[in-house]
Amino acid sequence: MYVNAIVVIVMIAAVIIDIREHRIPNILSFFLVLFGLLYNLFDDVYMFVDSLKAVIGVFIIFLIPYNMGILGAGDIKIMMGLASVYRLTSMWSIIMYILIAGTLFSAIHLLAKGRLKSSVKRIVGDLYQLIQTGQFTQFKIKNKTVNTDTALPYSIAIASGYAVFILKEIIGVS
C-alpha cells in the first residue's frame, strides 16, 4: 500500500507543477523510475526484468507522439516511472485508462476553447488522407514550443488514468 501512496504523491506533484510550469521536473520522473526498479528488484529478479521491459516499452511506444509534438518528454518519463512500478501486465491497463482520459480531457478542452468542431474536421481529413495516400503529412507538428494558452497538461490525463487503475484495484473490480 505504501507503494501506491508514494506514486500518488509523485503524480499529484507532477500535475501541480505541469499545470503551473508546463513541464514535469526530471527529479520526479527519475525518482519514480528508480523507485519502481528498486522496489521490483528487491521483490524478485523476474519482476525487475518485467519492470525494465515495461519502462523500455513505454519509451518506445510514446516516442512517436513525442516526436510529433503531441506529448512532452516529461509526460513520457512519468509514464516510464509508472511502468517501472506496475510492470508490463498492469501498464497496458494503465495506458488504456490514460488514453481514454486524454481523449475526454482533450475533447472538453477543445470544446471550452471553441475548437472541437474544427479539430474533429481536421482529424477526419487527416485520416482520410492517410487512407488515400498512406501519408500522414498534415498531422506533423513543426513547432514543438508550448502554447500555454491552448496547451493541455497531459499529466492530468496520466494521473486520471492512473487513478482509475488504482481505484479499480482498491475496490477489486476487474
N, C-alpha and C positions, 0 to 999 in steps of 0.2 A: 504494500500500500504506500510506503514511503517513496517508492519509485514514481508512482503516479503523481504524488504531491510535488516532487521535485520537478517533474515535467510540466505540471500545471503552472508552477511558479515561473519557470523559464518562458512558457508560452504567453503568460499574462504580460511579463516584462517585454517580450518581443512585440506583442501587439501594441502596447502603450508607446514604446519607442518608435515603432514603424508608423503609427498614426501621427506622432509629433514630428519625426525627422525624416520620414520616408526612407528608412533604412533599418536593417537589423544588425546590431553590432556582432562582429565576429566572435567576441568573447562568449556571447550567449550560445551561438551555434556550435562553436568548437567545444564549449563545456558540455553541451548536451551530447555531442558525438562521442567525446571521450568518456563521459559518464556511462553512456549506453554500452560502449565497447568493453569498458572495465567491468561493469555490472554483469554482462553476459560472460566475460572471460572467467570471472570468479565463480560463476554459477556452473558452467560446463563449457569445455572447449568447443563442442559442436554448436552450442548456442552462440559462441563468439564468432565462429565461421559463418553461421547463418546471419548474424548481425552485420558482419563485414560485407557479405553478399548483398544484403538489403541496402546498405549505405551506397555501395557501388551501383546497384540497380537504380536507385532513386536518382543518383547523379546522372547516369546515362539517359534515363527516361526524360528528365526535366532539362537536359542540356539543350534540346531543340527549342522549347518555349523560351529559354533564356536567350539563346542566340537570335530569336525572332523579336526579342524585346518585350515579351509578354510577362515574364517573371523576372524578378531581380535575383541577384546572386544570393542575397540573404534569405530569400524565400526557399531557394533550393537547399541551402546549408541547414536551415532549421528543419526542413523535411528530412534531410540526411540524419539529423540528430534524432528525430522521431524514429527513423528506420533503425538506428543503432540500438535504441532501447527495445523496440517492439518486434524486430526481426522481420523476415520475409512474410510469413503467414499472416500476421496481423497487419503488416504495412499495406498489403493490397486493399484490405477493407478501409484502412485509414485514407489511402489515396482516393478511393471511390467517394468517401464522405467529403473529402476536401474538394474534389471536382464538382460534386453536387452543390456544396455550399458556395463555391466560387461562382458557379453558374447563377445561382439565386442572387447572391450579393451583386454580381455584375449587372444582372437584369434590373434589380432595384436601383442600383447606382445610375445606370443609363436612363431609366425612367425618370428619376429625380432630376437629371440633367437635361431632360427633354430630347435625348438622343437614342432612345430604344428603337424606334421605327427605322431611322436611317442606319443604325448599326445592324439590325436584322437584314435590311435590304443589302447592305454591303457583304455580310456573311453569306447570304444566299447567292449573290453574284459571284463571290469568290469560289464557293463550292461548285457552282455551275461552270466556271472557268476551269476548275480542276478536273471536272468530269469531261469537259470538252477537249481540253488541250493537254491534260496531265501536268500542268504547271500551276503553281500557287503563288505567282509573282505579285499579285496585287496585295497579298496579305503581309508581305515583308515590311517590317518596321525599320526604317532607315535611321531614325534618330532615337537613341536609347536614353536621352535625358528625360528625367521625370517631370511631367507637367503636374504640379501639385494641385492645380485647380480641378483637374479631371481624373487624376490617378486614384485608384482604389488600392489601399494597402492590402496585399494578398494575404498577409499574416492573419487577417481577420478570418478569411476562409480556411486557412490552415488550422487555426485554433478552434474554429467551429467544427470542422470535420473531425478533429481530434476529440473534441468534447462529446460529439455524438458517439464515437467509438468507446470512450471511457464510460459514458452513461449506460450504454448497452452492456458493457462488461459488468458494471456495478449491479444493474437490475437483472442481469442474466438472460437478456434477450439475444437470440442468435440472428 
